[in-house]
Amino acid sequence: MSRGLPFELFLGFRYLRARGQRTNLSLFVWIGVGGVFLGVAALIVVLAVMTGFQDAIRDKILSANPHLLVLQAGGRGVAGSGPLAERIRVLPGVKSATPFVLQQALFTSAPGGAHGGVIRGVDLGSASIVQDVRAQLKSGRLDPVIAGEPAILLGSEMARTLGVLPGDSVTVISPQGALTAVGMVPRMRRYTVAGTLEVGMHEYDASVAYLALPAAQEFAGLTTGVTGIEVKLHDPFEAKTVGRRISQELGYPFWIRDWMEMNRNLFNALQLEKLALFVIVTIIVLVAAFAIIGHLVLLVAEKRKEIGILKSIGASGPSITAVFFTVGMTIGLVGTLAGSFVGLALIWIQNTYKIIRLAGDVYQIDYLLMKLTPGDFVLIVSATLLLAFLATVIPARRAGQLAPVDVLRYE
């Protein structure tokens, strides 16, 4: 009709602009558009927050931990770690395989008292390990530790708790005592703080200290053995596949732990929370769908005479249905587009200017990261348009089924 539009679209757009005594109908239009707008924007922001938080935690975990751990059953440690690491290193998907030592310890300093933590002994002869440690280095130098000096790297939060800076000394006490002539005494070593490390996870930065592998073996009372082999992969998400491959290669008594398994409870909880928030926020769109239904029911009642006239001059039932379907879906589409624009704009603003900051000791990250995956965006838009469709189709079909004789009889 006007401007080449089919008359169904022309009439549907015209019905959206109620005037005169029917201006109350426009209120339902704005309620419907506003409800869909708020629902879509809220869904985009909520899913982006949950996905961003989950990905930020995952990236922190991957940057601070190996992708796979190869351990020996019985907790006796792994002997002959060099040949074992070489067998693992040549397998497909493996980026590096290096021995490590893990030992609980108590850290003390003159100004800061005592603090519990973990000694992590790493092979600083491996280029990949040195690269990872340098990337985490916040202050000080790595060279004294590589050179074999009695030096240690502390997590930044641990160093702050102990009140030490690079160049200061700390005393480290092992819970596993050393047997002497007078009996079992605690194993104690004094190290110079060479530097501090920062991963960005408060729990990790407050509890981990690094030693060179020989120094960690000596402190833990291991002669030639190590706690296990840590493995980095080209693709961290192939951890289970590569883990099975390593298990088949090594056999008993070795067993494998991957980063997904070690953090399974955390990621399951985050995924469940994401799903629950999606369902809760979708209720906003559901309320908007009821507003669309209410508007169309009132509009059909208001336009009964026009419907009768249109049908009497040859308009078909599907054409009348298309008129009111245009009204409902336009409300849903406009609200979806506006909500998508605002939601995506909020994500860009937060990620660019980092307006919302978080307490790192509580949330493990220092600012709120937002990340919306294409799959989540498609899910939001599809769910919203489906609800708008369901809210529109029944009133629109009822309008198309009205008989002109019944309508005009009482006019």
Secondary structure, 3 states (H helix, E strand, C coil): CHHHCCHHHHHHHHHCCCCHHHHHHHHHHHHHHHHHHHHHHHHHHHHHHHHHHHHHHHHHHHHHCCCEEEEECCCCCECCHHHHHHHHHCCCCEEEEEEEEEEEEEEEECCCEEEEEEEEEECCCCHHHHHHHHHHEEEECCHHHHCCCCEEEEEHHHHHHHCCCCCCEEEEEEEEEEEECCEEEEEEEEEEEEEEECCCCHHHHCCEEEEEHHHHHHHHCCCCCECEEEEEECCHHHHHHHHHHHHHHHCCCEEEEEHHHHCHHHHHHHHHHHHHHHHHHHHHHHHHHHHHHHHHHHHHHHCHHHHHHHHHCCCCHHHHHHHHHHHHHHHHHHHHHHHHHHHHHHHHHHHHHCCCECCHHHHCCCECCCCCCHHHHHHHHHHHHHHHHHHHHHHHHHHHCCCHHHHHCCC
